Amino acid sequence: MIEGLEKLLAKGTDSAELRFGLGSAYLKQNQLQQAIEHLTRCVEQKPDYSAGWKLLGKAYFKAEQPQQAMDSYQQGIRVAEAQGDVQAVKEMQVFLKRLQR
């Protein structure tokens, strides 16, 4: 899966959704720096993508970068609230509270 997505990216097909897919795939493989890189590009391209912020927070958390994880969740919560995405807000609030302990 990663190979196919990387080929699309190499051909110049870049989008927030492609970066999200790559970030998600790398995260599943526990390749955290690659996941963070692609998820960061995802939310740069589409700042109102709450799922991107949530996954970026998770990647930072797994990479033992708690401050960056908290920042990502806080931004994700703001985005999700603005869009009325109640479920995403609740999920990220739970993750954020765990980090703040």
N, C-alpha and C positions, 0 to 999 in steps of 0.2 A: 504494500500500500504506500509506504513512504517513498519508494522508488518512483512510482507512478506520479505522485504529487510533486516530487522534486523535479521530474521531467517537465511537468506543466510549468512550474516556476521558471525553469531554465529556458523555456521557449518564450518567456515574457508574459505568460498568463499569471498575473498577480492580482489577488483580491483578498479582502478580509476573510472571506469564507475559505479560500485556499490556505491562507496562513493559519486559520483556526484548525483546519483539518490536519495540517502538518504539525502544529503545536500539540494537538490531541494525540496524534500517532506517536510522536517523540516522547510525550509524557507517559504513555502506556508502555513504552520501551525503557522507561526510566533514564532517558537521555535528556536530562533536565536543562542543560544550557541551550541545546537546540530548541527545546520546547519553549523556553523563555524568550529566545530570540524571535521565533515565529509568532508567538502570542503577543509580544510587544508590537511587532509590525501589524498584527491584526487590529489591535485597538488604536494604533496610530492612524490606520486607514479608515477605521470605522469606530470613532470614539463612543458612539452610543450602543455598542454591541455588548450588552450585559453578560452574555455567556462567555465572551472573550475575556472580560475582566475577571469573571469567576474562575475560569480555568487558569488564567495568569496568576491569580492569587494562590491557587493550588500548586502550581509549578514552583513558585517562590517558596511556599511552605515546605514542599518536599526537598527543595534545594537548601533548606535551613537558612533562609533569608527572611526572617519574620517581619522586619520593618517593611520590606518591599511587598510582602504578602498582605500586611495590614493596609498599606496604601492602595493596593490593587482592589482589595475588598471594599474599602471605603469609597473609592471612585465607582466601583461596580454598583454599590448600593445607591449612590446618587443617580446614576444612569437608570437603574431599574425603577427607582421611585418616580423619576421623571416620565417613564414610559408606562407606569402603572403595572409593572411586572412584580406582583406581590410575592409570588413563589420565589423568584430569584432574590428578592430583598431578604426574605426570611432565611433562605439558605446561607447567603453571605453573612448575615448577622450572626448566625450560629458559628460559622467558621471564624469570624472576627472575634467573637467572645472567647473562643478557645485560645486564640493567640494572645489575647490580653490578660490571660490568667497567669 
